């Protein structure tokens, strides 16, 4: 998810981010999602592959270093 506008830090409890090594799999999964929802087994395999990556977790006080 890309956030186009400002989000007040007070609204955030934490931030979860994909690691750089997950980018290709997550992008492929996002592209394959409509076909997977339609029952395409190959597309579902691609979507499932993105779940193998763990999200990085950042506390609110770490957010300025993450986006800065």
C-alpha positions in Angstrom: 0.0 0.0 0.0 1.3 3.4 -0.8 -0.1 6.3 1.1 -0.4 9.4 -1.0 -1.4 11.9 1.7 -0.2 12.8 5.1 -1.1 10.5 8.0 -1.0 11.9 11.5 1.6 9.9 13.5 -0.8 9.9 16.5 -3.1 7.6 14.4 -0.3 5.0 13.9 0.4 2.2 16.4 3.2 0.7 14.3 4.3 0.2 10.7 4.7 -3.1 8.9 6.9 -3.0 5.8 8.0 -5.7 3.3 11.7 -6.3 3.2 13.5 -5.5 0.0 13.9 -9.2 -0.9 10.1 -9.6 -0.9 9.4 -6.9 -3.5 9.4 -9.1 -6.6 7.1 -11.8 -4.9 4.7 -9.2 -3.5 4.5 -7.4 -6.8 3.8 -10.6 -8.7 1.2 -11.6 -6.1 -0.6 -8.3 -6.4 -0.7 -8.7 -10.2 -1.9 -12.3 -9.9 -4.6 -11.7 -7.3 -7.5 -11.1 -9.7 -6.8 -14.4 -11.5 -6.3 -16.2 -8.2 -9.7 -14.9 -7.0 -11.1 -16.3 -10.3 -9.8 -19.8 -9.5 -6.5 -19.9 -11.4 -4.3 -22.4 -9.5 -1.0 -21.0 -10.9 -2.0 -17.5 -9.9 -2.9 -18.8 -6.4 0.5 -20.4 -6.1 2.1 -17.0 -6.9 -0.1 -15.2 -4.3 0.7 -17.9 -1.7 4.4 -17.4 -2.3 4.2 -13.8 -1.1 3.0 -15.1 2.3 6.4 -16.8 2.8 7.9 -13.3 3.5 7.6 -11.9 7.0 6.8 -8.3 7.5 9.2 -6.0 9.2 7.7 -4.3 12.2 8.6 -0.7 13.3 7.4 1.1 16.4 6.1 4.6 16.0 9.4 6.2 17.3 11.3 4.4 14.4 9.1 5.8 11.6 11.1 9.0 11.1 14.2 6.9 10.4 12.3 4.6 8.1 10.9 7.3 5.8 13.6 9.9 6.3 
